Amino acid sequence: MRLIKRLYRLFDKKIILPITRFFVAIFNKLNISNKPFEVLLKSKSSVIIISLILALLTFYFVDRNGLSMEKSAEVIYNQKIVANYNTEEYVIEGLPETVDITMIGSKAKLYLAKQLSNQNVTIDLSDLGIGTHQVHLKYKQSISNVEYKLDPSVVSITISNKQSLTKDISKEIMNLDDLDSKYAVNDAKLYSINPDEENEEVNTVIVKGTDEQIKKVAVVKALINIGEIAKSNINTGNNTVKNVPLVAYDENGSKINIELVPSKVNAVLNLESNSKEVPLNVVIKDINNIVFGKAIKNIKSSVDTVTIYGSSEALDSINKINVEVSIPKDMKSNKTYTKTIVKPTGIRSLSTKTVKIDVELGDQSTTEVNNVKISYKNLGSDYVVQATSDSTTEIPVILTGVDSVISKIVSSDIEAYVDLKGLTEGEHTVKVYTKGPDNRVTYQPKVTEIKLLIIKK
């Protein structure tokens, strides 16, 4: 009730009183008897009616004579096109997804038209057959006295019979770096998003389109964004990623816009957190760069073992982690290296990422180890090596290093071999290679080449 009284007083003060004063001033200035008018103005209902009439006249005058004199234009961008045709039987090519609509009219009409511009651009193709056609796009006008121009307004389309082909779905896991590095994806399966078929596994997709379009499809991938679950409270075992899109690609890896049934699936990722402790193996490179008279006495690393995390398959294939240390030219004193441990293929995380390696030098010694047997590598399965009177089967090997290291190495520790890859029947002269168990030592064969005879089995 108080609100109504306040509105009444506001209306009386702001509208009725100013209008009354306006008319009284006019009558006084023109010396016109204002008694009849005073009687009229004493009735507030009369003043209200007069005010409304004047407001309507003012609006009509401004609308018809003020704004209508100037025409403006507004553009509605990307208005969706809706085509009416048998989507199960035909494929339409050449029809744009959207059009731009230019509206021309008064500013007031354009304003109203923009507020009502939620109609779709429609095209009826139900009566057209297979082939190429010129068709007109239509738009239902929101305001009758606004001019609408479509861009484009006429399009050339091709109608073809729809073909279908079943393709296998490959899985691509995206944003794997978002997943905690201690986890690995053990398995991924795809399921229907249909609630009635949620336990039904999906391995294939139906590709629909023209024969030419279908032939371009090289692969269909399920793009599984693991980032959607990586930051949630995930655990080992099954984790679900919903509404995974299926995307078709051509042989160049370019995306193809074609109908896929289904177009989305749910993915269930089985996560595991497997680990294994393996030794850290320091591999010395360019050992001959050490100055004459010096050799490596000792190699110490800040860690001896590393825990690796990854899939079971990857862990089974790794028995050690190698770290390479390159000796600089003319090294003559002890040196400390800080090296980054490189993750092997299939390993997602390491317990240690860097290691410090101390290389200690000592006085160089040399010794000769005799009776090192020669082995043959990469000989073709149809051939054998035949012993001859001048065949060499054992050689001496010269060891260089500090005395405390080389004194412990015996002939059975050293491997001497020749590489017979690509060799066929006949006599050949081949190079001898050697290697040993300790990379602080250099192993030099005293006999660098041998002759051998290869014959067929």
C-alpha positions in Angstrom: 0.0 0.0 0.0 2.9 2.4 0.8 4.5 1.5 -2.5 1.3 2.5 -4.4 1.1 5.8 -2.5 4.7 6.6 -3.3 4.2 5.8 -7.0 1.1 8.0 -7.0 3.0 10.9 -5.4 5.9 10.5 -7.9 3.5 10.4 -10.8 1.7 13.5 -9.5 4.9 15.4 -8.9 6.8 14.5 -12.1 4.0 14.3 -14.7 0.7 15.8 -13.7 2.0 19.0 -12.0 4.5 19.9 -14.8 1.8 19.4 -17.5 -0.7 21.5 -15.5 1.8 24.4 -15.1 2.7 24.1 -18.8 -0.9 24.7 -19.9 -1.7 27.4 -17.3 1.4 29.3 -18.5 0.3 29.1 -22.1 -3.3 30.3 -21.3 -1.9 33.2 -19.2 0.5 34.3 -21.9 -2.2 34.3 -24.6 -4.8 36.0 -22.2 -7.2 33.1 -22.8 -9.8 32.4 -20.2 -8.6 29.3 -18.5 -11.5 28.6 -16.3 -12.8 25.7 -18.4 -9.2 24.4 -18.5 -8.8 24.8 -14.8 -11.9 22.7 -14.3 -10.4 20.0 -16.7 -7.0 20.1 -14.9 -8.7 19.6 -11.5 -9.4 16.1 -12.6 -6.2 14.1 -12.4 -7.7 11.3 -14.5 -8.2 13.8 -17.3 -4.5 14.9 -17.0 -3.4 11.3 -17.1 -5.4 10.7 -20.3 -4.0 13.9 -21.9 -0.4 12.9 -20.9 -0.8 9.5 -22.5 -2.2 10.9 -25.7 0.6 13.4 -26.0 3.2 10.6 -25.4 1.7 8.4 -28.1 1.6 11.3 -30.5 5.2 12.2 -29.8 6.4 8.6 -30.3 4.4 8.3 -33.5 5.8 11.5 -34.8 9.4 10.6 -34.0 9.1 7.1 -35.3 7.4 8.0 -38.6 9.1 11.3 -39.3 12.4 11.2 -37.5 13.9 7.8 -37.7 12.2 6.5 -40.8 13.9 9.2 -42.9 17.3 7.5 -42.3 17.9 3.9 -43.2 20.7 1.8 -41.6 22.1 -1.7 -42.1 23.0 -4.4 -39.6 24.6 -7.8 -40.3 23.8 -11.0 -38.6 26.8 -13.3 -39.0 26.9 -17.1 -39.2 23.2 -17.8 -39.2 22.7 -21.6 -39.3 21.2 -23.3 -42.4 18.7 -26.1 -41.8 18.2 -28.4 -44.8 15.2 -30.6 -45.2 16.0 -33.9 -47.0 16.3 -37.7 -46.5 19.5 -37.8 -44.4 19.5 -41.6 -44.4 19.5 -42.0 -48.2 21.3 -38.9 -49.6 24.5 -36.9 -49.1 24.5 -33.1 -49.8 27.7 -31.4 -51.0 28.2 -27.7 -51.5 25.7 -26.5 -48.9 27.4 -24.0 -46.5 26.8 -24.5 -42.8 25.9 -20.8 -42.2 25.1 -17.6 -44.1 25.4 -13.9 -43.2 22.2 -11.8 -43.3 22.2 -8.1 -44.0 19.1 -6.2 -42.6 18.2 -2.8 -44.0 15.7 -0.5 -42.3 15.2 2.2 -39.7 17.2 2.0 -36.5 14.2 1.2 -34.4 13.1 -1.6 -36.7 16.6 -3.0 -36.9 16.9 -3.0 -33.2 13.7 -5.1 -32.9 14.8 -7.3 -35.8 18.1 -8.1 -34.1 16.3 -9.1 -30.9 14.1 -11.5 -32.9 16.8 -12.9 -35.3 16.7 -16.4 -34.0 15.1 -18.0 -37.0 17.0 -20.5 -39.1 17.7 -20.2 -42.7 15.8 -23.0 -44.3 16.1 -24.9 -47.6 13.7 -27.7 -48.7 15.5 -30.3 -50.8 12.9 -33.1 -50.3 11.7 -32.8 -53.9 15.1 -32.9 -55.6 16.8 -36.0 -57.0 20.4 -37.1 -57.5 22.5 -34.5 -59.4 23.6 -30.8 -59.2 21.0 -28.1 -58.4 20.9 -24.4 -57.9 18.8 -23.7 -54.8 17.6 -20.5 -53.1 18.0 -20.0 -49.3 15.0 -18.6 -47.4 14.8 -16.7 -44.2 11.6 -16.1 -42.2 11.4 -12.3 -41.7 11.1 -11.2 -38.1 9.9 -7.6 -39.0 7.9 -7.1 -42.2 9.2 -3.7 -43.1 12.9 -4.6 -42.8 14.7 -5.8 -45.9 16.7 -9.0 -45.5 19.6 -9.9 -47.9 21.3 -13.3 -47.6 25.0 -13.9 -48.5 25.0 -16.3 -50.2 21.3 -16.4 -51.3 21.8 -19.0 -54.1 24.0 -22.0 -53.8 25.0 -24.9 -56.1 24.6 -28.3 -54.4 25.2 -31.9 -55.4 22.9 -34.7 -54.2 24.4 -38.2 -54.1 23.4 -41.6 -52.8 24.8 -42.2 -49.3 27.2 -45.2 -49.1 28.5 -46.8 -45.9 31.6 -48.7 -44.8 32.7 -50.3 -41.6 36.1 -49.3 -40.3 38.1 -50.3 -37.2 38.6 -47.7 -34.5 42.2 -46.9 -33.4 42.8 -45.3 -30.0 44.9 -42.2 -29.5 45.5 -41.0 -25.9 45.9 -37.2 -25.7 47.6 -35.1 -23.0 49.4 -38.1 -21.5 51.8 -35.6 -19.9 48.9 -34.4 -17.6 48.8 -37.9 -16.0 50.9 -38.4 -12.9 54.1 -39.9 -14.1 53.9 -42.8 -11.7 50.8 -44.1 -13.6 50.9 -45.9 -17.0 48.0 -46.9 -19.3 47.8 -50.7 -19.3 44.7 -51.0 -21.5 42.0 -48.9 -23.2 38.6 -50.1 -24.2 35.7 -48.2 -25.9 32.0 -48.6 -25.1 28.7 -47.3 -26.4 27.4 -44.0 -24.9 23.8 -45.3 -25.3 22.6 -46.0 -21.7 20.9 -49.2 -23.0 24.2 -50.5 -24.4 26.7 -49.0 -21.9 28.3 -52.4 -21.4 28.6 -53.1 -25.1 32.2 -52.8 -26.3 32.7 -50.7 -29.5 35.6 -51.6 -31.9 34.2 -50.5 -35.3 32.5 -47.4 -36.7 30.2 -47.0 -39.7 31.5 -44.3 -42.1 28.7 -42.8 -44.2 29.1 -40.5 -47.3 29.6 -40.5 -51.0 31.8 -43.3 -52.5 34.5 -40.7 -53.1 34.4 -39.4 -49.5 34.6 -42.9 -48.0 37.6 -43.8 -50.1 39.5 -40.9 -48.6 39.1 -42.2 -45.0 42.4 -43.9 -44.0 41.8 -44.2 -40.3 39.2 -43.4 -37.7 40.6 -42.5 -34.2 39.0 -42.2 -30.8 40.7 -39.1 -29.3 40.9 -40.0 -25.6 41.7 -36.9 -23.6 43.3 -38.3 -20.5 43.6 -34.8 -19.1 39.9 -35.0 -18.2 40.6 -37.6 -15.5 44.3 -36.9 -14.8 43.6 -34.1 -12.3 40.8 -35.9 -10.5 41.1 -38.5 -7.8 42.2 -41.3 -10.1 43.4 -44.7 -8.9 44.9 -47.8 -10.4 42.3 -49.9 -12.3 39.5 -48.7 -14.5 38.8 -44.9 -15.1 36.2 -43.7 -17.5 36.5 -40.8 -20.0 33.0 -39.9 -21.3 31.9 -38.7 -24.8 35.1 -39.4 -26.6 34.9 -38.0 -30.2 35.6 -40.2 -33.2 37.5 -38.4 -36.0 38.2 -39.6 -39.5 41.6 -38.8 -41.2 43.0 -39.2 -44.7 46.3 -40.8 -45.5 48.1 -37.5 -45.0 46.7 -37.1 -41.5 44.2 -34.4 -42.4 40.8 -34.4 -40.7 37.8 -35.4 -42.9 34.3 -34.0 -42.3 32.2 -37.1 -42.8 29.3 -38.8 -40.9 30.4 -41.4 -38.4 28.0 -43.8 -36.5 28.6 -43.7 -33.6 30.2 -40.2 -33.5 31.1 -40.5 -29.8 32.0 -43.3 -27.4 33.0 -43.8 -23.8 36.5 -44.9 -23.0 37.6 -47.0 -20.0 41.3 -46.7 -19.3 43.0 -49.3 -17.1 45.8 -47.6 -15.2 48.6 -49.3 -13.4 51.5 -48.1 -11.3 54.3 -50.6 -11.7 57.9 -50.0 -10.7 61.3 -51.7 -10.8 64.7 -51.0 -9.3 67.6 -51.3 -11.8 71.3 -50.5 -11.5 72.8 -47.3 -12.9 75.5 -48.1 -15.4 78.1 -45.4 -16.3 79.4 -45.7 -19.9 82.7 -44.0 -20.6 83.0 -42.4 -24.0 86.3 -41.3 -25.7 88.5 -42.9 -23.0 91.5 -42.4 -25.3 91.3 -38.6 -24.7 93.0 -39.2 -21.3 96.6 -38.0 -21.4 99.4 -40.5 -21.9 100.5 -42.1 -18.6 97.1 -41.8 -16.9 94.1 -44.1 -16.8 90.8 -44.2 -15.0 91.3 -45.6 -11.5 87.7 -45.3 -10.1 84.2 -44.2 -11.1 81.8 -43.2 -8.4 78.2 -42.1 -8.9 75.9 -40.4 -6.4 73.3 -43.1 -6.9 73.8 -46.8 -7.8 70.2 -47.8 -8.6 67.2 -46.1 -10.1 63.5 -46.9 -9.6 61.7 -46.8 -12.9 57.9 -46.5 -13.5 56.0 -47.7 -16.5 54.0 -50.5 -18.1 54.8 -54.1 -17.2 56.0 -54.7 -20.8 58.4 -51.8 -20.6 59.8 -52.8 -17.2 60.4 -56.3 -18.3 62.6 -55.1 -21.2 64.9 -53.0 -19.1 67.7 -54.4 -16.8 69.8 -51.3 -16.3 69.9 -47.5 -17.0 72.9 -46.3 -18.9 74.5 -42.8 -18.4 77.1 -41.7 -20.8 80.2 -39.7 -19.7 82.4 -38.2 -22.5 86.1 -37.7 -21.6 87.3 -34.3 -22.7 90.5 -33.9 -24.8 93.8 -34.3 -22.8 92.1 -35.0 -19.5 94.9 -35.2 -16.9 93.1 -34.8 -13.5 90.1 -35.9 -11.6 86.7 -34.6 -12.8 83.1 -34.5 -11.6 80.2 -34.6 -14.1 76.5 -33.8 -13.5 74.4 -35.8 -15.9 70.7 -36.0 -16.7 69.3 -39.6 -16.7 67.5 -40.2 -19.9 64.2 -42.1 -19.6 64.1 -45.2 -21.8 61.3 -45.8 -24.2 58.1 -46.8 -22.4 59.3 -45.4 -19.0 57.1 -42.6 -17.6 59.1 -41.7 -14.5 62.4 -42.1 -12.7 63.1 -41.9 -9.0 66.2 -39.8 -9.8 66.5 -37.4 -12.7 70.2 -36.3 -12.3 73.3 -38.0 -11.0 76.8 -36.8 -10.1 79.7 -38.9 -11.4 83.3 -38.6 -10.1 86.0 -39.9 -12.4 89.3 -40.5 -10.6 92.6 -40.9 -12.5 95.7 -43.0 -11.6 99.0 -44.1 -13.2 98.6 -46.1 -16.4 99.8 -49.7 -16.7 99.7 -52.2 -19.6 99.4 -56.0 -19.7 98.8 -58.7 -22.3 96.2 -61.4 -22.0 96.7 -64.4 -24.2 94.4 -67.1 -25.6 91.3 -64.9 -26.1 89.0 -66.9 -28.3 87.5 -65.4 -31.4 83.7 -65.7 -32.1 81.8 -65.1 -35.3 78.8 -62.8 -35.6 76.1 -62.3 -38.2 77.0 -65.2 -40.4 74.3 -66.2 -42.8 72.3 -69.3 -41.8 73.3 -71.1 -45.0 77.1 -70.9 -44.2 79.7 -72.1 -41.8 83.3 -71.1 -41.1 85.8 -73.8 -41.9 89.1 -74.1 -40.1 92.2 -74.1 -42.3 95.9 -74.5 -41.6 96.4 -70.8 -41.3 93.1 -70.0 -39.5 93.4 -68.0 -36.3 91.0 -68.9 -33.5 92.7 -67.2 -30.5 94.5 -63.9 -30.2 96.4 -62.0 -27.5 94.7 -58.7 -26.2 96.6 -55.7 -24.7 94.9 -54.1 -21.7 95.6 -50.5 -20.7 94.4 -49.1 -17.3 95.5 -48.8 -13.7 97.2 -51.9 -12.4 94.6 -52.6 -9.7 91.9 -53.0 -12.4 93.7 -54.8 -15.2 95.3 -57.3 -13.0 91.9 -58.8 -12.2 90.9 -59.4 -15.8 91.4 -62.9 -17.4 91.0 -64.2 -21.0 87.5 -65.5 -20.4 86.3 -62.0 -19.4 87.3 -60.6 -22.8 85.3 -60.9 -26.0 87.0 -61.0 -29.4 84.8 -61.3 -32.5 84.6 -60.7 -36.2 81.5 -59.4 -38.0 80.6 -61.6 -41.0 77.4 -59.8 -42.1 76.9 -60.0 -45.9 79.8 -62.4 -46.5 79.3 -65.4 -48.7 81.4 -68.4 -49.8 85.1 -67.9 -50.1 88.2 -66.7 -48.3 87.9 -63.4 -46.5 90.1 -61.1 -44.4 88.1 -59.5 -41.6 88.7 -57.0 -38.8 88.9 -58.2 -35.2 87.0 -56.3 -32.5 87.4 -56.6 -28.7 85.6 -55.5 -25.6 85.7 -56.3 -21.9 83.8 -56.2 -18.7 85.2 -52.9 -17.2 84.9 -49.7 -19.2 87.8 -48.1 -17.2 90.1 -50.3 -19.4 91.0 -50.2 -23.1 91.1 -53.5 -25.0 93.4 -53.6 -28.1 93.7 -56.8 -30.1 97.3 -57.6 -30.9 96.1 -59.2 -34.1 93.8 -56.7 -35.9 92.9 -58.9 -38.9 92.4 -62.6 -39.6 91.8 -64.8 -42.6 88.9 -67.3 -42.7 87.1 -69.5 -45.1 83.3 -69.5 -45.5 81.6 -72.5 -47.1 78.0 -73.5 -47.6 76.4 -76.1 -45.3 
